Amino acid sequence: MTETLVPPAVEEAPRRLFIKTYGCQMNVYDSERMADVLRPLGYAATDSAEDADFVILNTCHIREKAAEKVYSELGKLRLLKEEKAGAMTIAVAGCVAQAEGEEIMKRQPAVDLVVGPQAYHQLPELLTRTARARGERIGADFAPVDKFDALPKARGVDGVTAFLTVQEGCDKFCTFCVVPYTRGAEWSRPVEAVLAEARELAARGVREVTLLGQNVNAYNGEGPARAPSSLARLAWALAEIPGLDRIRYTTSHPNDFTDELIAAHRDLPQLMPYLHLPVQSGSDRILRLMNRKHGRQKYLDLIARIREARPDMAISGDFIVGFPGETDADFEQTLDLVRQVNYASAFSFMYSPRPGTPAATMAAQVADEVARARLHALQALLTEQQVAFNASRAGMTVPVLFERKGRHGAQAIGRSPWLQSVHVEDADHLIGRIVPVEIERGQQNSLSGRLMQQTGA
């Protein structure tokens, strides 16, 4: 006879769950969904590992330092677990779990569970098995359909903005990237499943959703009549949901950007004028070594077409400096591209070799001190552009979605259409509303403004 695994009984006093999230927005979404999965078992969130019965590290494997931070944190948690005489469960989730599951268990025996990004719906079963000290301790398969089907329909969302995963995995195989190995092949959720989750979010007061995917504009989920949809058509369908006023998405790949999506940015008011479109390098030679499958001119032409359709579009990007074989001339090409695009914001990093990726064994690895100097030069240029973009908003009246209270008095903080934080005094009564704000000044990382007489929607 096969024994049925029953989740632990819910105690009157709730168990405490602490989740520490590393990396991308998709990990933030996954952490929220792990809390949803565990809530029926009696787990309530806490802000401190010291107070927790169950600690989950939801990890990122994109860069070496991110993975090493996880092992450092596990060392601290081992000591905390010993102080509690073992009365704490520790799990490692996310992409490090997928890539290094067995190694984690060997390297840090205090870890009870390892759960890959496509297996966290199995947490209740894995937790039960662990409690009984038998059976599987590692769940690290690639089955996104099973995962999303098994997740609770209700989301524990607190606020007026939310992430919503619509696509996972990657088929691009950039030579520096571990995502195809940790998240699997590209897969898109069906349109109706996305719409159902979005309707539930809107019913809970969410007014802005950010659609997530490793290559979100490669979305091709099953739509009406079982025909594949597109990200543009999904955005139009989401815009019909009452109360859902703003739609964003990240992260895009230049090769998957269609004329249909450009037209949606022109014609769909709910689609915000902010686009994160990584290029990684401005050098065609380095782009070929990265296996990006596009060149600098294709990227620049795409930016021009997008801005022609939506002139106020703010562009964000990703850059890697010090990629194997990068010369001073290659790096100057990156700086030249940055000057031509004029970014509103960007993320930039020194190349970090990831085990198992082709770039990790390439010849001509760039010395750290050279890569670091290039990174500082690139970041200085990007910061200059970001400051100028924020300063250019001064004097404008823009619609701001207020999200939360500020640090003092009646201050409230919201988001502009271009994703900037906006600080406004005497506005805490407007949280959850979209209100016109006159921008008075722009700082490097935020805007400050004052309320207009009109109080907004």
N, C-alpha and C positions, 0 to 999 in steps of 0.2 A: 504494500500500500504506500502511495506517495503522500508524504506529510504536507499539509497546507501551511504555508508560512503566514502567520498572522502578525500584523504590526503591533508593537508594544501598546498596551492599554494607556489611554490618556489619563494622566494624574490630575488631581484637582489643582495643584500648583504647577503651572506650565514649566516645561523644560525650556532652557535658554539656548538660543541658536545665535552664533556669531559667524558671519561670513565676511572674509576679507577679499576684495576683488582687485585683481591686477589687470592692466591692459586695456583692451578696446571696449567700445560701447556694447558689443555683443556679449562680452563677459558680464557687463552690468545687467543686461537683460537676463542672462542665464542665472545670475545670482538671485534676481527677483523671483524667477521661476522655481529655483531650488527651495526658496523660502515658502513658496506656494505649495510645493509638493510635501513639505514637512509640516506645514501648519495643521493638517488633520491629525497628525501624530502628537499634537500638543506642544509643538515647538514655537515659542514666541521670540521675536528678535531682541537682541541686546547689543549695545554698542561696545562691549568690552569682552575680550577673550577670558579675562579673569572671572567673569560672572557666568560664563557659558558652560553648558553640559556637552554641547556639540559645536566644534569649530571646523569650518570649511575654508580652505584657501583655494579660491577660484583663480587659476593661474594663467599666465601668458608665456608663450615660448618663442616669441618673435625675436627677442634679443637675449644674449647670454646673461647680462646683468639681471634681467627680470627673473630668469630661472634660478640664479644663485641667491637672489633675495628670498625666494621661497624656501630654500634649504636653510638659510639663516633664520627665517621665521620659525621653521619647524624645530630648530634647536631650542629656541625660547619656549615654544609650546611643550616640548618634551619635559623641560624643567617644571613648567606649570602643571603638567599632568602628574608628575611625580609628587608635587606639593599636595595635589588633590587625591593622592593615593590611587591614581588610575581612574578616578571617577570623571573622566572626560573622554569623549570620542573625537578623534582627529581624522579629517578627510582632506585629501588633495583632489581637486577637480580641475577641469579645464585642459588646456593644450599641453602643459607640462605633464599632466597625468596621462594623456594619450600617448605622448612621445616617450616617457620615461617611467611607465608604471611599475615594472618589476624593479628597476633601479631605485625608485623612491622607497619601496618596501625594504630593500636591502640596506639602503643608506641610512634610513631613519625608521627603526623598528617601532617607534611610538605612533606611527601612522597606522590607523585602523582600516581606512578605506581609500581606494584610488578610483576615481570616477571620471571617465573621459567626457568630452562635451556632448556626445550623442547618447550618453547613458545615464544622465543624472535623474531621469524619471524613475530609475531603478533604486534610488536612494532608500526608500522605505524597506524594500526587500533586502538590500545589502546591509542596511542598519540592523535589521532583524537577524540576519545570518551572523553578523559580527557579534551581536549581543549573545548569541548562542555558541560563539567561539567555534563555528564550523562553516564549511561551504566557501563560496566565492568571497574574495575581498577586493577583487579588481573588476570593474565594469568599464570596458573601453572599446566598444564596438562602433561601427558606423551604421546607424539605423535611424536617421532623422525622422522618417515617417512614423516609426514606433514611438519615438520620443514625443513628438507633438501630439499624437493621438492619445498618449497616456497622461499628458499634463492636465491639471485641473483647468476647467473653463474659466473660473473666476480668478482674477488677478488681484494681489494685494497692493494696489497702486495707491500712493498717497501724494497727490499733487495734480497739477493741470497739464503736465507734460509726461510723455511715456515713450519708451523704446518698444519697437515691435519688429521681431525678426521675421523676415519674409523669404530669405534665401540663405543657404549655408554652403560652405565648401568652395573649392576653387580648382579649375582645370587649366590655369595659365602656366603653372610651374616656372615662375620666376626663379632664377638660379640661387637667389639669396633667401628664399622664403620657405618656411616649414608648414604653412597653412594646408597645402594639399595633402600632407602626411598626417596632420593632426585633426583636421576638420573634414577630410574626405573630398569626394567629387562634388561638383556643383549640383545643388538640389533646391527646388523652389516649392514653397508651400502652395496648396491650391488657393485660388482667389477667394472662394467662399470661406475657407478657414481663416484667412487674414481678415476679411470683412467682419466675420463673427467676433473675432477678438477685438477689432477696432470699435465695433458697436458697443461691446461690453465696457471698453475703456471710456468711450464717450458718455455712456450712462453713468459712469462713476465720476464724471466731471472733467475728464481729460479733454483739452482743447487743441493740443498739438501732439502729433506723433512723429517720431523719427524712425523710418523704415531701415532695418539693418540687414546687411549681407556682406560676405567677404567680397563679392562682386555683385552688388545689389542691382546694378543696371543690366545684369545678365538675367534678371528675373524672367522666368517663363512658366509660371505656375498654371495649372489647369484652370481654365475659365469656363464660361458658358458653352454648352454643347461639347464639353470636353476638349475644346480647342485651347492651345497654349495662349496665355495672355502675355503682356509685356508690362514693364514698370510704368510706362506712361498710362496705359489703360487701367492699371491698378490704381494709380493716383486719381484718375477721373472718377473711378468707382468709390474710392474713399471720400472724395470731396462731396459726395451726395449724402454722407452720414450727418444728420443734424447735430450741431454742436462741435463738430470737428472742423476747426477753422484754419489750422496750419498743418502742412505736410512737409517733412524734410526726409532726406535719405542719405545714407553713407554705407560703404565706401564704393566709389565708382571706378571703372577701368576705362581708359580712353577707347579701347577697341570695341566696347559694348555700347557706346553712346550713339543713339540713333536719331534720325531726323524727327521721328515721332516724339521722342523725349524732349528735344529742343523746342518743338512746337508746343508741348505741354507747358514748358516754362514760359512761353510767350502768352498762352491763352488761359491758363488755369490759375486764378488768383490765389488759391489755397497753397500752391506750390511756392515755397519761399525762395527768394533770390540769393541763395547761398549754396555753393557747390564745392564739395571736397573731391578733387580730381587729382590723385597722385600721378607724378611723372617720374620721380626718383632721381633722374639725371638729365642734364641738358645736352649731353654728348651722345651722338648717334653710335659711336663705337662702344661706349659703356652700356647703352641701352641694348645693343645686340648681345653683349656679354651677359647682361641681366636677363636675356630672353623676354624682354618686355613686349616684343612683337609690334612695336610702333616706333616711329622716329620723332625727333624734335619738331619737324615741320608739321607732321600730322597733328601733333598735340597743339601747336600754336594755331593752326588753321581751325581746329575744333573750338578752341577758346574764342577765336574771332567770330565764328558762327553763333556760338552761344550768346555772346555779348551783343551781336546784332539783333538776336531775337529778344533778349532781356538786357537792355543797356545798364541796368543797376545791379547786375549780378556780381556778387562778391565771390572771389575764387580763393579756395584754400588748397594746399597741396602737401605732399610728402617728399622728402629728399633724403638720399643716402650719400654721404661723402666717404671717400677712402675705400670705395669698392676696389677689389683686386684689379690691378692694372691701370687705375685712374692716374693720369698725369696732370701736371699743372694746366696744360692746354685743355684737357677734358673738364677740369674744374672751372676754368674760365668760361667754357660753354654753358655750364650750369648757371653761373652768375649772370651771363648774358640772357639766358632764358628767363630767369627771375625778373630781370629788369624789364623785359618785354611784356611779361604777363602782368606784373604789378599785383602781388598777392595781398589779400586782406588779412590772411593769417596762414600759417604753415607749420608743419612739424618736420624737424630735421634731426638726423642722427648720424653718428659714426657707424660705419659698417661693422657688424658683429657676426662672425662666422657661426653658423648653426650646424651642428653635427648632422650628417646625412644629406646636406644640400650640396649641389655641384660647386657652388662658389667657395665652399669651405676648403676645397683642395686645389683651387686655381693657383697658378703661379703669380708672382709679382704682388704679393700681399703688401698693402701700404703700411708704412710704419705709423704707430699710434701718434707720435708727435706731429707728423705731417697731416694726418687725418684730423687731429684735434685743431690744428691751426686753420685748416680749411673750414671746419665746422664753425669756428668762431667768426670767420669772415662771412660765411653764408648767413649765420644767425644775425649778425649785425645788419646786413642788408634787409633780411626779412623783417626784423624788428622796426627798422626805419620805415618800411612800407606799411606795416601794421599801424604804427603810430600815425602816419599820414592819412591812412584810410579812416581811422577813428576820428581824427581831427576834422576830416572833411564832412562829418555828419553834423558838426556844430551849426546851429541856425536852422536845421531841418525840423519839421514836425513829423514824427514817425509813430506808427501804431506799436505799442508795447504790450506784450502779454505779461502781466504781473504774476510771478510764480511763488514768491515767499517774502517773509519779513526780512528787513535789513538788520544790521548789527546794532542800531541804536534808534531810540524814539519810535516815530511812526514811519520810518523809512521802509520802502519796499523795493525789491529787485525784480526786474523783468527781463525779457529778451526782445531785441529789435528783430525786424525781418532778416537781418544779416547775422544773427546769432550772437550779437554782442550783449553782454550784461549791461543793463541800464539801471542806475541808482536814482531814485526819486524820493524826495522828502514828503511827508504827510500823505502817503499813498497806501498804507497798509490795509486800508478798508477796501482796496480795489483788487486784492489778490483773486486771481481767477478770471479777471476781466481784461479785455483788450482796449487800451485807452490811448488817445493821442498825447504824445509828450513832445515838448519842444526841447531839443538837445542843446544844452548850453556849452558843453565842452567834451572833448574826447581824450581819454588817457590811453596808455598802452594797451590795457586789458579790459577797459570798460568805458561806458559813457555816463555822463551825468545830465539830468534834465529836470524840467519842471512841468507840472500838470497844466494842461490847457483847461479852459472853462468847461468844455464838453467832457463828460465822464466816460464815454465809450460804451462798448457793447458788453 
